[in-house]
């Protein structure tokens, strides 16, 4: 069912009814409840934070439903749709983790390998004491959130890692880091005899059926690429940077992202190595202040109190170093698990969450980087209403 809750004009009504699809076995009251839940959560935050446009997609028991609000560009007033391209920011890291997991399923790399196996220039450096799992879980020893501004090419990147000095042993502490997971993505591209961007766009996206997801948006799709809006309220888009593709560079649509969520809810929809790759990204490796860190996804037992979900996605968690406790498979909760990831660029904000056992999920994509707590509150309320009693 496609729901377009923009202000209703005759044109919008025509689009609304043309876009409605049956909800399988759902009753009419179910769809009304979901529509009301999403409207109640999204409309006030759009007004409070002056968000030009938001695309919301929800997954419920195998169905995907879309809710589109506002505009992709304040200048053109082009309406948001499930085909609008948004910058995912750090939600991109979930794809990086999936590509690394896929390379491991293919036998091209192992997460217990060390970086110098793929980047020989790093042999003997402190970063080589960490393994690829440490890079993917931000536990390499204290890599910072961002590279210094002067690290602008591969030569400088290699030099940076050669000179880097840790402040903790590998696996001892988690410090959220673009250089960390970025190096994992870079190595994954090498292991696949490619480069990261090509491997993502020619191997991972096609196998997942994501036909409108990009690292570099082709000219033919620029018409669907929303403009983001920052503090000055001027249209902006993300600037390239070192490991941008691996850490925050993917652009995608609500339609593609809810498909990705559905593949994560039911990996059995996929075949062979890709099914295994998705399933392996659901493994937890380190417990950090009540959150379990996997490859890209962050995990919690479900149902989860709003306060705990806010704490796990707080600025403290993203900006500070915390003790990491190894998490064995035997420690995994026997009940439902919520997986989530936030993402931001200067002009865009995103949030993705899903609970496989409940067959529910949500994607929120916006063309303003509005506060993460507001995204969490909205998604938490919607998921609560989606969850079967």
Secondary structure by P-SEA (a helix, b strand, c coil): cccccccccaaaaaaaaaaccccccccaaaaaaaaaaaaaacaaaaaaacccbbbbbbbcccbbbbbbcccccccccccccccbbbbbcccaaaaaaaaaaaaaaacccccccccccccccccccccccccaaaaaaccccccccccccccccaaaaaaaaaaccccccccccccccaaaaaaaaaaaaaaacccaaaaaacccccccccccccccccccccccbbbbbcccccbbbbbbccccccccbbbbcaaaaaaaaaaaacccccccaaaaaaaaaaccccccccccccccbbbbcccccaaaaaaaaccccccbbbbbcccccccccccbbbbbcccccccccbbbbbbccccccbbbbbcccccaaaaaaaaaaaaaaaccc
